[in-house]
Amino acid sequence: TVFCGPSGPFPGRTWQSWDLCVEHESELDWFCGTEQKLICSHCAVVGTCHGHTVTPVADRVAAIRNQLVDVCEKIQLQALRIEKFINQTLAGKEQKLQTAASRTREQVLAQVSAVREALEEEEQRLLEEVQREEERVEQCLLTQRVHWSQALASLSQTRSSLVHTLTHSPDAQALMSLLLLLFVCVRVEEAEGVGEPCDTDQLNLNPGCSDSKLLRGLWASAVLLGPDAYGSSHLKFDERTVSPLLSLSNDFCTLTFLHKRPRQSLHYDPARFDCWPNALGSLSMSSGTHSWVVDVGQSAAFKVGVCYASVERKGSGNEARLGYNTQSWALSHYDGDYSFCYAGKKVPLQVVKRPQRIGLLLDWPSQTLMFYEPDSCAVLYCVTHHFSAPLLAACAVTDRSVTILH
């Protein structure tokens, strides 16, 4: 409350003197709402507050008291709500928390137990399969060793007989003996299979004996859901390899198809694809596990995959076409159809939902290349191949753009 009169201390005045108007020496029994201060009746009628909104002090005090009563009631109601929240809501939440946490723990343990049990069974099955395959190969090797040892002994004996006949028989006897021995040798070779030894796949461990969709899916999920799912930030497109049918973004991560060839052809570079709309990655991969993601967006025609650095770069033949030679492996999308391409052979793929992004996972130790959909971690295709040289990421696009994501 501001009292009528100049502000600041007034020497010689007591606190009680503030009950009177300084100007009119009258009781301060009115309140000026305009200037928010106590005034006397003279101030309201003929003084500085003439024409202002004024009310008797008693009415103003009553109004403020009513406001304070309302505030007290609101505070009391708020306190009751807080008390109810503490005693009922929070207490109930604590009980529900314990129940929910206990149930969630049981679910986690049950799921982990189910996965562990399935893995243990799959581990046992795979180990038994590897053991059977090892025993089969060992039996084949043993059979081959016995067979060829016997063949070697037979050949040595036959050769000794021939040498003896050639060196000790007269010409007349030698002719008949040689003809007889020649006939016997041919029959023995035909009957016993004596010929040139041949290395076959039967003498090698079949890598498919350890193939498991369950194990591959869990392994892929563990890698793809990890922090390195998008691979190295250094993986970009090598500018030297980019076809003149494509444009490369300034960050070397996006390829865009040019519907018309540029008027000025690029300078010749032996690393550049000159006919097919291809481009290769900048990182060579020959060890460890690598993963990267390509945003294919709404492109209706593209390929993503890997290839050897030795893949042909020049000409319009299949040697430079991704997936149409033995130098490249690619997942292809064209006209709504998805397929895996290698050496000119296509494997149709059933894709439920058109992916906006395609992930690639290359595991060098297991010689495995996997294509997957990052959002659901659904495996689109998986291939195991003996890669004989370092690999490079490879892309082709003939509609819109594709981008390596980081």
VOVOFI-335918 format. One record per residue (C-alpha): residue in three letters; y, x, z. Coordinates in steps of 0.5 Angstrom, whole numbers. Layout:
BEGIN
<tiza torvo="ALA" north="Y" east="X" up="Z"/>
...
//
This chain:
BEGIN
<tiza torvo="THR" north="0" east="0" up="0"/>
<tiza torvo="VAL" north="7" east="3" up="-2"/>
<tiza torvo="PHE" north="13" east="1" up="3"/>
<tiza torvo="CYS" north="20" east="-1" up="0"/>
<tiza torvo="GLY" north="24" east="4" up="0"/>
<tiza torvo="PRO" north="24" east="11" up="-3"/>
<tiza torvo="SER" north="18" east="15" up="-2"/>
<tiza torvo="GLY" north="17" east="21" up="2"/>
<tiza torvo="PRO" north="18" east="23" up="9"/>
<tiza torvo="PHE" north="24" east="20" up="13"/>
<tiza torvo="PRO" north="27" east="24" up="18"/>
<tiza torvo="GLY" north="28" east="20" up="25"/>
<tiza torvo="ARG" north="24" east="14" up="23"/>
<tiza torvo="THR" north="18" east="12" up="27"/>
<tiza torvo="TRP" north="12" east="9" up="24"/>
<tiza torvo="GLN" north="14" east="2" up="27"/>
<tiza torvo="SER" north="20" east="2" up="23"/>
<tiza torvo="TRP" north="16" east="1" up="16"/>
<tiza torvo="ASP" north="15" east="-6" up="18"/>
<tiza torvo="LEU" north="22" east="-7" up="16"/>
<tiza torvo="CYS" north="25" east="-7" up="9"/>
<tiza torvo="VAL" north="29" east="-1" up="9"/>
<tiza torvo="GLU" north="34" east="-4" up="5"/>
<tiza torvo="HIS" north="35" east="-11" up="8"/>
<tiza torvo="GLU" north="32" east="-9" up="15"/>
<tiza torvo="SER" north="28" east="-16" up="14"/>
<tiza torvo="GLU" north="20" east="-17" up="16"/>
<tiza torvo="LEU" north="16" east="-14" up="10"/>
<tiza torvo="ASP" north="12" east="-21" up="9"/>
<tiza torvo="TRP" north="11" east="-21" up="2"/>
<tiza torvo="PHE" north="7" east="-17" up="-3"/>
<tiza torvo="CYS" north="10" east="-15" up="-10"/>
<tiza torvo="GLY" north="4" east="-16" up="-15"/>
<tiza torvo="THR" north="8" east="-12" up="-21"/>
<tiza torvo="GLU" north="9" east="-6" up="-17"/>
<tiza torvo="GLN" north="4" east="-7" up="-12"/>
<tiza torvo="LYS" north="8" east="-6" up="-5"/>
<tiza torvo="LEU" north="10" east="-10" up="1"/>
<tiza torvo="ILE" north="17" east="-13" up="0"/>
<tiza torvo="CYS" north="21" east="-18" up="4"/>
<tiza torvo="SER" north="24" east="-25" up="2"/>
<tiza torvo="HIS" north="31" east="-22" up="0"/>
<tiza torvo="CYS" north="27" east="-17" up="-5"/>
<tiza torvo="ALA" north="23" east="-22" up="-8"/>
<tiza torvo="VAL" north="30" east="-27" up="-9"/>
<tiza torvo="VAL" north="36" east="-22" up="-10"/>
<tiza torvo="GLY" north="33" east="-15" up="-10"/>
<tiza torvo="THR" north="29" east="-11" up="-14"/>
<tiza torvo="CYS" north="23" east="-15" up="-15"/>
<tiza torvo="HIS" north="27" east="-21" up="-17"/>
<tiza torvo="GLY" north="22" east="-24" up="-23"/>
<tiza torvo="HIS" north="16" east="-21" up="-21"/>
<tiza torvo="THR" north="9" east="-24" up="-19"/>
<tiza torvo="VAL" north="10" east="-24" up="-11"/>
<tiza torvo="THR" north="5" east="-28" up="-6"/>
<tiza torvo="PRO" north="6" east="-28" up="2"/>
<tiza torvo="VAL" north="2" east="-23" up="5"/>
<tiza torvo="ALA" north="-2" east="-27" up="9"/>
<tiza torvo="ASP" north="-5" east="-30" up="2"/>
<tiza torvo="ARG" north="-6" east="-23" up="-1"/>
<tiza torvo="VAL" north="-9" east="-21" up="6"/>
<tiza torvo="ALA" north="-14" east="-27" up="5"/>
<tiza torvo="ALA" north="-15" east="-26" up="-2"/>
<tiza torvo="ILE" north="-17" east="-19" up="-1"/>
<tiza torvo="ARG" north="-22" east="-21" up="5"/>
<tiza torvo="ASN" north="-25" east="-26" up="0"/>
<tiza torvo="GLN" north="-26" east="-20" up="-5"/>
<tiza torvo="LEU" north="-29" east="-15" up="1"/>
<tiza torvo="VAL" north="-34" east="-21" up="3"/>
<tiza torvo="ASP" north="-36" east="-21" up="-4"/>
<tiza torvo="VAL" north="-37" east="-14" up="-4"/>
<tiza torvo="CYS" north="-41" east="-14" up="2"/>
<tiza torvo="GLU" north="-45" east="-19" up="0"/>
<tiza torvo="LYS" north="-47" east="-16" up="-7"/>
<tiza torvo="ILE" north="-48" east="-9" up="-3"/>
<tiza torvo="GLN" north="-53" east="-13" up="2"/>
<tiza torvo="LEU" north="-57" east="-16" up="-4"/>
<tiza torvo="GLN" north="-57" east="-9" up="-8"/>
<tiza torvo="ALA" north="-60" east="-6" up="-1"/>
<tiza torvo="LEU" north="-65" east="-12" up="-1"/>
<tiza torvo="ARG" north="-67" east="-10" up="-8"/>
<tiza torvo="ILE" north="-67" east="-3" up="-7"/>
<tiza torvo="GLU" north="-72" east="-4" up="-1"/>
<tiza torvo="LYS" north="-76" east="-9" up="-4"/>
<tiza torvo="PHE" north="-77" east="-4" up="-10"/>
<tiza torvo="ILE" north="-79" east="2" up="-5"/>
<tiza torvo="ASN" north="-83" east="-3" up="-1"/>
<tiza torvo="GLN" north="-87" east="-7" up="-7"/>
<tiza torvo="THR" north="-86" east="-4" up="-13"/>
<tiza torvo="LEU" north="-86" east="4" up="-12"/>
<tiza torvo="ALA" north="-92" east="3" up="-7"/>
<tiza torvo="GLY" north="-95" east="-1" up="-12"/>
<tiza torvo="LYS" north="-94" east="4" up="-17"/>
<tiza torvo="GLU" north="-97" east="9" up="-13"/>
<tiza torvo="GLN" north="-103" east="5" up="-12"/>
<tiza torvo="LYS" north="-104" east="4" up="-19"/>
<tiza torvo="LEU" north="-102" east="11" up="-21"/>
<tiza torvo="GLN" north="-108" east="13" up="-17"/>
<tiza torvo="THR" north="-113" east="8" up="-20"/>
<tiza torvo="ALA" north="-110" east="10" up="-27"/>
<tiza torvo="ALA" north="-111" east="18" up="-26"/>
<tiza torvo="SER" north="-118" east="17" up="-23"/>
<tiza torvo="ARG" north="-120" east="13" up="-29"/>
<tiza torvo="THR" north="-116" east="17" up="-34"/>
<tiza torvo="ARG" north="-120" east="23" up="-31"/>
<tiza torvo="GLU" north="-127" east="20" up="-32"/>
<tiza torvo="GLN" north="-125" east="18" up="-39"/>
<tiza torvo="VAL" north="-123" east="26" up="-40"/>
<tiza torvo="LEU" north="-130" east="28" up="-37"/>
<tiza torvo="ALA" north="-134" east="23" up="-40"/>
<tiza torvo="GLN" north="-131" east="25" up="-47"/>
<tiza torvo="VAL" north="-131" east="32" up="-46"/>
<tiza torvo="SER" north="-138" east="31" up="-43"/>
<tiza torvo="ALA" north="-140" east="28" up="-50"/>
<tiza torvo="VAL" north="-137" east="33" up="-54"/>
<tiza torvo="ARG" north="-141" east="38" up="-50"/>
<tiza torvo="GLU" north="-147" east="35" up="-50"/>
<tiza torvo="ALA" north="-146" east="34" up="-58"/>
<tiza torvo="LEU" north="-144" east="41" up="-59"/>
<tiza torvo="GLU" north="-150" east="43" up="-55"/>
<tiza torvo="GLU" north="-155" east="39" up="-59"/>
<tiza torvo="GLU" north="-152" east="42" up="-65"/>
<tiza torvo="GLU" north="-152" east="49" up="-63"/>
<tiza torvo="GLN" north="-159" east="48" up="-61"/>
<tiza torvo="ARG" north="-161" east="45" up="-68"/>
<tiza torvo="LEU" north="-157" east="50" up="-72"/>
<tiza torvo="LEU" north="-160" east="56" up="-68"/>
<tiza torvo="GLU" north="-167" east="53" up="-70"/>
<tiza torvo="GLU" north="-165" east="52" up="-77"/>
<tiza torvo="VAL" north="-163" east="59" up="-77"/>
<tiza torvo="GLN" north="-169" east="62" up="-74"/>
<tiza torvo="ARG" north="-173" east="58" up="-79"/>
<tiza torvo="GLU" north="-169" east="61" up="-85"/>
<tiza torvo="GLU" north="-170" east="68" up="-82"/>
<tiza torvo="GLU" north="-177" east="67" up="-81"/>
<tiza torvo="ARG" north="-178" east="64" up="-88"/>
<tiza torvo="VAL" north="-174" east="70" up="-91"/>
<tiza torvo="GLU" north="-178" east="75" up="-87"/>
<tiza torvo="GLN" north="-185" east="72" up="-89"/>
<tiza torvo="CYS" north="-182" east="72" up="-97"/>
<tiza torvo="LEU" north="-180" east="80" up="-95"/>
<tiza torvo="LEU" north="-187" east="81" up="-92"/>
<tiza torvo="THR" north="-191" east="77" up="-98"/>
<tiza torvo="GLN" north="-187" east="81" up="-103"/>
<tiza torvo="ARG" north="-188" east="88" up="-100"/>
<tiza torvo="VAL" north="-196" east="86" up="-100"/>
<tiza torvo="HIS" north="-196" east="84" up="-107"/>
<tiza torvo="TRP" north="-192" east="90" up="-109"/>
<tiza torvo="SER" north="-195" east="95" up="-105"/>
<tiza torvo="GLN" north="-202" east="92" up="-108"/>
<tiza torvo="ALA" north="-199" east="92" up="-115"/>
<tiza torvo="LEU" north="-196" east="99" up="-114"/>
<tiza torvo="ALA" north="-203" east="102" up="-112"/>
<tiza torvo="SER" north="-207" east="98" up="-118"/>
<tiza torvo="LEU" north="-202" east="101" up="-122"/>
<tiza torvo="SER" north="-203" east="108" up="-119"/>
<tiza torvo="GLN" north="-210" east="107" up="-120"/>
<tiza torvo="THR" north="-210" east="105" up="-127"/>
<tiza torvo="ARG" north="-205" east="111" up="-129"/>
<tiza torvo="SER" north="-210" east="116" up="-126"/>
<tiza torvo="SER" north="-216" east="113" up="-130"/>
<tiza torvo="LEU" north="-212" east="113" up="-136"/>
<tiza torvo="VAL" north="-210" east="120" up="-135"/>
<tiza torvo="HIS" north="-217" east="122" up="-134"/>
<tiza torvo="THR" north="-219" east="119" up="-140"/>
<tiza torvo="LEU" north="-214" east="122" up="-144"/>
<tiza torvo="THR" north="-215" east="129" up="-142"/>
<tiza torvo="HIS" north="-223" east="129" up="-141"/>
<tiza torvo="SER" north="-226" east="124" up="-147"/>
<tiza torvo="PRO" north="-227" east="127" up="-154"/>
<tiza torvo="ASP" north="-223" east="123" up="-159"/>
<tiza torvo="ALA" north="-229" east="118" up="-161"/>
<tiza torvo="GLN" north="-230" east="116" up="-154"/>
<tiza torvo="ALA" north="-223" east="116" up="-152"/>
<tiza torvo="LEU" north="-221" east="111" up="-158"/>
<tiza torvo="MET" north="-226" east="106" up="-155"/>
<tiza torvo="SER" north="-224" east="108" up="-148"/>
<tiza torvo="LEU" north="-217" east="107" up="-149"/>
<tiza torvo="LEU" north="-218" east="100" up="-152"/>
<tiza torvo="LEU" north="-222" east="98" up="-147"/>
<tiza torvo="LEU" north="-217" east="100" up="-141"/>
<tiza torvo="LEU" north="-211" east="98" up="-145"/>
<tiza torvo="PHE" north="-214" east="91" up="-145"/>
<tiza torvo="VAL" north="-216" east="91" up="-138"/>
<tiza torvo="CYS" north="-209" east="93" up="-136"/>
<tiza torvo="VAL" north="-206" east="88" up="-140"/>
<tiza torvo="ARG" north="-211" east="83" up="-137"/>
<tiza torvo="VAL" north="-209" east="85" up="-130"/>
<tiza torvo="GLU" north="-202" east="85" up="-131"/>
<tiza torvo="GLU" north="-202" east="78" up="-133"/>
<tiza torvo="ALA" north="-207" east="76" up="-127"/>
<tiza torvo="GLU" north="-204" east="80" up="-122"/>
<tiza torvo="GLY" north="-197" east="79" up="-124"/>
<tiza torvo="VAL" north="-195" east="86" up="-124"/>
<tiza torvo="GLY" north="-189" east="87" up="-128"/>
<tiza torvo="GLU" north="-181" east="89" up="-126"/>
<tiza torvo="PRO" north="-179" east="87" up="-119"/>
<tiza torvo="CYS" north="-174" east="82" up="-119"/>
<tiza torvo="ASP" north="-169" east="80" up="-113"/>
<tiza torvo="THR" north="-168" east="73" up="-112"/>
<tiza torvo="ASP" north="-164" east="68" up="-107"/>
<tiza torvo="GLN" north="-171" east="67" up="-104"/>
<tiza torvo="LEU" north="-170" east="74" up="-101"/>
<tiza torvo="ASN" north="-163" east="72" up="-98"/>
<tiza torvo="LEU" north="-161" east="68" up="-92"/>
<tiza torvo="ASN" north="-159" east="62" up="-94"/>
<tiza torvo="PRO" north="-152" east="61" up="-91"/>
<tiza torvo="GLY" north="-152" east="53" up="-92"/>
<tiza torvo="CYS" north="-157" east="54" up="-86"/>
<tiza torvo="SER" north="-151" east="54" up="-81"/>
<tiza torvo="ASP" north="-147" east="49" up="-84"/>
<tiza torvo="SER" north="-145" east="43" up="-80"/>
<tiza torvo="LYS" north="-140" east="38" up="-81"/>
<tiza torvo="LEU" north="-139" east="37" up="-73"/>
<tiza torvo="LEU" north="-138" east="44" up="-72"/>
<tiza torvo="ARG" north="-133" east="45" up="-78"/>
<tiza torvo="GLY" north="-129" east="39" up="-76"/>
<tiza torvo="LEU" north="-128" east="41" up="-69"/>
<tiza torvo="TRP" north="-127" east="48" up="-71"/>
<tiza torvo="ALA" north="-122" east="46" up="-76"/>
<tiza torvo="SER" north="-118" east="41" up="-71"/>
<tiza torvo="ALA" north="-118" east="47" up="-66"/>
<tiza torvo="VAL" north="-114" east="51" up="-71"/>
<tiza torvo="LEU" north="-110" east="45" up="-74"/>
<tiza torvo="LEU" north="-108" east="42" up="-68"/>
<tiza torvo="GLY" north="-106" east="49" up="-65"/>
<tiza torvo="PRO" north="-99" east="53" up="-66"/>
<tiza torvo="ASP" north="-100" east="56" up="-72"/>
<tiza torvo="ALA" north="-102" east="50" up="-76"/>
<tiza torvo="TYR" north="-97" east="52" up="-81"/>
<tiza torvo="GLY" north="-98" east="59" up="-82"/>
<tiza torvo="SER" north="-94" east="65" up="-83"/>
<tiza torvo="SER" north="-86" east="64" up="-84"/>
<tiza torvo="HIS" north="-87" east="70" up="-89"/>
<tiza torvo="LEU" north="-91" east="66" up="-94"/>
<tiza torvo="LYS" north="-87" east="64" up="-100"/>
<tiza torvo="PHE" north="-87" east="64" up="-107"/>
<tiza torvo="ASP" north="-87" east="70" up="-111"/>
<tiza torvo="GLU" north="-81" east="70" up="-116"/>
<tiza torvo="ARG" north="-84" east="74" up="-121"/>
<tiza torvo="THR" north="-90" east="69" up="-122"/>
<tiza torvo="VAL" north="-86" east="63" up="-123"/>
<tiza torvo="SER" north="-87" east="60" up="-129"/>
<tiza torvo="PRO" north="-81" east="58" up="-134"/>
<tiza torvo="LEU" north="-83" east="51" up="-133"/>
<tiza torvo="LEU" north="-81" east="51" up="-126"/>
<tiza torvo="SER" north="-75" east="52" up="-122"/>
<tiza torvo="LEU" north="-75" east="56" up="-115"/>
<tiza torvo="SER" north="-71" east="54" up="-109"/>
<tiza torvo="ASN" north="-66" east="59" up="-106"/>
<tiza torvo="ASP" north="-71" east="60" up="-100"/>
<tiza torvo="PHE" north="-77" east="61" up="-105"/>
<tiza torvo="CYS" north="-81" east="55" up="-102"/>
<tiza torvo="THR" north="-80" east="50" up="-107"/>
<tiza torvo="LEU" north="-82" east="49" up="-114"/>
<tiza torvo="THR" north="-79" east="44" up="-118"/>
<tiza torvo="PHE" north="-82" east="42" up="-125"/>
<tiza torvo="LEU" north="-77" east="42" up="-131"/>
<tiza torvo="HIS" north="-78" east="37" up="-136"/>
<tiza torvo="LYS" north="-75" east="41" up="-141"/>
<tiza torvo="ARG" north="-76" east="48" up="-142"/>
<tiza torvo="PRO" north="-70" east="52" up="-141"/>
<tiza torvo="ARG" north="-66" east="55" up="-147"/>
<tiza torvo="GLN" north="-66" east="62" up="-145"/>
<tiza torvo="SER" north="-73" east="64" up="-143"/>
<tiza torvo="LEU" north="-74" east="69" up="-137"/>
<tiza torvo="HIS" north="-75" east="76" up="-138"/>
<tiza torvo="TYR" north="-82" east="79" up="-139"/>
<tiza torvo="ASP" north="-86" east="80" up="-133"/>
<tiza torvo="PRO" north="-94" east="81" up="-133"/>
<tiza torvo="ALA" north="-94" east="78" up="-126"/>
<tiza torvo="ARG" north="-91" east="71" up="-129"/>
<tiza torvo="PHE" north="-95" east="65" up="-132"/>
<tiza torvo="ASP" north="-92" east="64" up="-139"/>
<tiza torvo="CYS" north="-95" east="57" up="-141"/>
<tiza torvo="TRP" north="-98" east="54" up="-135"/>
<tiza torvo="PRO" north="-94" east="51" up="-129"/>
<tiza torvo="ASN" north="-96" east="56" up="-124"/>
<tiza torvo="ALA" north="-94" east="60" up="-118"/>
<tiza torvo="LEU" north="-97" east="64" up="-113"/>
<tiza torvo="GLY" north="-96" east="66" up="-106"/>
<tiza torvo="SER" north="-93" east="72" up="-103"/>
<tiza torvo="LEU" north="-98" east="74" up="-98"/>
<tiza torvo="SER" north="-105" east="77" up="-99"/>
<tiza torvo="MET" north="-110" east="74" up="-95"/>
<tiza torvo="SER" north="-117" east="79" up="-94"/>
<tiza torvo="SER" north="-118" east="78" up="-87"/>
<tiza torvo="GLY" north="-118" east="73" up="-81"/>
<tiza torvo="THR" north="-116" east="66" up="-81"/>
<tiza torvo="HIS" north="-110" east="63" up="-85"/>
<tiza torvo="SER" north="-107" east="56" up="-85"/>
<tiza torvo="TRP" north="-101" east="53" up="-89"/>
<tiza torvo="VAL" north="-98" east="46" up="-91"/>
<tiza torvo="VAL" north="-95" east="44" up="-97"/>
<tiza torvo="ASP" north="-91" east="38" up="-98"/>
<tiza torvo="VAL" north="-93" east="34" up="-104"/>
<tiza torvo="GLY" north="-88" east="28" up="-103"/>
<tiza torvo="GLN" north="-89" east="23" up="-109"/>
<tiza torvo="SER" north="-91" east="28" up="-114"/>
<tiza torvo="ALA" north="-96" east="25" up="-118"/>
<tiza torvo="ALA" north="-99" east="31" up="-121"/>
<tiza torvo="PHE" north="-100" east="38" up="-118"/>
<tiza torvo="LYS" north="-105" east="43" up="-115"/>
<tiza torvo="VAL" north="-106" east="47" up="-109"/>
<tiza torvo="GLY" north="-111" east="52" up="-108"/>
<tiza torvo="VAL" north="-112" east="60" up="-108"/>
<tiza torvo="CYS" north="-114" east="65" up="-113"/>
<tiza torvo="TYR" north="-115" east="72" up="-114"/>
<tiza torvo="ALA" north="-109" east="77" up="-116"/>
<tiza torvo="SER" north="-113" east="78" up="-122"/>
<tiza torvo="VAL" north="-113" east="71" up="-125"/>
<tiza torvo="GLU" north="-110" east="71" up="-132"/>
<tiza torvo="ARG" north="-102" east="70" up="-133"/>
<tiza torvo="LYS" north="-101" east="70" up="-140"/>
<tiza torvo="GLY" north="-103" east="64" up="-145"/>
<tiza torvo="SER" north="-105" east="57" up="-145"/>
<tiza torvo="GLY" north="-113" east="58" up="-144"/>
<tiza torvo="ASN" north="-117" east="56" up="-138"/>
<tiza torvo="GLU" north="-117" east="63" up="-136"/>
<tiza torvo="ALA" north="-110" east="62" up="-133"/>
<tiza torvo="ARG" north="-111" east="55" up="-131"/>
<tiza torvo="LEU" north="-112" east="54" up="-124"/>
<tiza torvo="GLY" north="-119" east="51" up="-122"/>
<tiza torvo="TYR" north="-121" east="52" up="-129"/>
<tiza torvo="ASN" north="-124" east="59" up="-128"/>
<tiza torvo="THR" north="-128" east="63" up="-123"/>
<tiza torvo="GLN" north="-122" east="66" up="-121"/>
<tiza torvo="SER" north="-118" east="60" up="-117"/>
<tiza torvo="TRP" north="-120" east="54" up="-113"/>
<tiza torvo="ALA" north="-116" east="48" up="-113"/>
<tiza torvo="LEU" north="-115" east="41" up="-110"/>
<tiza torvo="SER" north="-112" east="37" up="-116"/>
<tiza torvo="HIS" north="-108" east="31" up="-116"/>
<tiza torvo="TYR" north="-107" east="27" up="-123"/>
<tiza torvo="ASP" north="-106" east="20" up="-125"/>
<tiza torvo="GLY" north="-108" east="18" up="-118"/>
<tiza torvo="ASP" north="-114" east="21" up="-118"/>
<tiza torvo="TYR" north="-116" east="27" up="-113"/>
<tiza torvo="SER" north="-121" east="32" up="-115"/>
<tiza torvo="PHE" north="-123" east="39" up="-113"/>
<tiza torvo="CYS" north="-123" east="44" up="-119"/>
<tiza torvo="TYR" north="-127" east="51" up="-120"/>
<tiza torvo="ALA" north="-130" east="54" up="-126"/>
<tiza torvo="GLY" north="-128" east="48" up="-130"/>
<tiza torvo="LYS" north="-132" east="43" up="-126"/>
<tiza torvo="LYS" north="-129" east="38" up="-122"/>
<tiza torvo="VAL" north="-131" east="34" up="-116"/>
<tiza torvo="PRO" north="-128" east="27" up="-115"/>
<tiza torvo="LEU" north="-125" east="26" up="-108"/>
<tiza torvo="GLN" north="-125" east="20" up="-104"/>
<tiza torvo="VAL" north="-118" east="19" up="-101"/>
<tiza torvo="VAL" north="-116" east="13" up="-97"/>
<tiza torvo="LYS" north="-109" east="14" up="-96"/>
<tiza torvo="ARG" north="-105" east="18" up="-101"/>
<tiza torvo="PRO" north="-102" east="24" up="-97"/>
<tiza torvo="GLN" north="-95" east="27" up="-97"/>
<tiza torvo="ARG" north="-97" east="34" up="-94"/>
<tiza torvo="ILE" north="-104" east="38" up="-96"/>
<tiza torvo="GLY" north="-106" east="43" up="-91"/>
<tiza torvo="LEU" north="-110" east="49" up="-93"/>
<tiza torvo="LEU" north="-115" east="53" up="-88"/>
<tiza torvo="LEU" north="-118" east="60" up="-90"/>
<tiza torvo="ASP" north="-123" east="63" up="-86"/>
<tiza torvo="TRP" north="-124" east="70" up="-88"/>
<tiza torvo="PRO" north="-130" east="71" up="-83"/>
<tiza torvo="SER" north="-134" east="65" up="-85"/>
<tiza torvo="GLN" north="-131" east="65" up="-93"/>
<tiza torvo="THR" north="-129" east="58" up="-92"/>
<tiza torvo="LEU" north="-124" east="54" up="-96"/>
<tiza torvo="MET" north="-122" east="48" up="-93"/>
<tiza torvo="PHE" north="-117" east="42" up="-95"/>
<tiza torvo="TYR" north="-114" east="37" up="-90"/>
<tiza torvo="GLU" north="-109" east="32" up="-89"/>
<tiza torvo="PRO" north="-105" east="35" up="-83"/>
<tiza torvo="ASP" north="-103" east="28" up="-80"/>
<tiza torvo="SER" north="-110" east="26" up="-79"/>
<tiza torvo="CYS" north="-113" east="32" up="-79"/>
<tiza torvo="ALA" north="-118" east="29" up="-84"/>
<tiza torvo="VAL" north="-122" east="34" up="-88"/>
<tiza torvo="LEU" north="-121" east="33" up="-96"/>
<tiza torvo="TYR" north="-126" east="38" up="-98"/>
<tiza torvo="CYS" north="-129" east="44" up="-96"/>
<tiza torvo="VAL" north="-132" east="50" up="-100"/>
<tiza torvo="THR" north="-136" east="56" up="-98"/>
<tiza torvo="HIS" north="-136" east="62" up="-103"/>
<tiza torvo="HIS" north="-137" east="69" up="-103"/>
<tiza torvo="PHE" north="-130" east="72" up="-104"/>
<tiza torvo="SER" north="-130" east="78" up="-107"/>
<tiza torvo="ALA" north="-123" east="80" up="-107"/>
<tiza torvo="PRO" north="-116" east="78" up="-103"/>
<tiza torvo="LEU" north="-113" east="72" up="-104"/>
<tiza torvo="LEU" north="-107" east="69" up="-106"/>
<tiza torvo="ALA" north="-104" east="62" up="-105"/>
<tiza torvo="ALA" north="-103" east="58" up="-111"/>
<tiza torvo="CYS" north="-99" east="52" up="-114"/>
<tiza torvo="ALA" north="-98" east="48" up="-120"/>
<tiza torvo="VAL" north="-94" east="42" up="-121"/>
<tiza torvo="THR" north="-92" east="38" up="-127"/>
<tiza torvo="ASP" north="-88" east="32" up="-123"/>
<tiza torvo="ARG" north="-83" east="33" up="-118"/>
<tiza torvo="SER" north="-83" east="38" up="-113"/>
<tiza torvo="VAL" north="-88" east="41" up="-108"/>
<tiza torvo="THR" north="-86" east="45" up="-102"/>
<tiza torvo="ILE" north="-89" east="50" up="-97"/>
<tiza torvo="LEU" north="-87" east="48" up="-90"/>
<tiza torvo="HIS" north="-86" east="52" up="-84"/>
//
